[in-house]
Amino acid sequence: MLLLRMRLGERWRAWRQAFREFFYGFAAYDVVQHLLEMRAASENLFIAALFGDLIGLPIMPPYYSLRLLPYVVPVLNTWKRRVLREREFIDEHEYHLHGL
């Protein structure tokens, strides 16, 4: 009897997990991906405004950038790599063909 309960409990957990994953993919995946893209774009603009002089865009006075430098140091190398990589003009947008 105990073994039967354990199997039913495991099956119930597996079905519940499968339903969660299905619902996440059905309802929230697109929203999460869009929010991650928006976060990356706003982070690019913020770092470009503060440390654009590293890639040749002097926008803000260095005093403010130096005050914020300790908070930005962990992401500075990846930001420079992301901004300066070569890409096509169509890489930035996804073209959705809804209804086709």
Beta strands, then each sheet from edge to edge (+ up, - down):
end
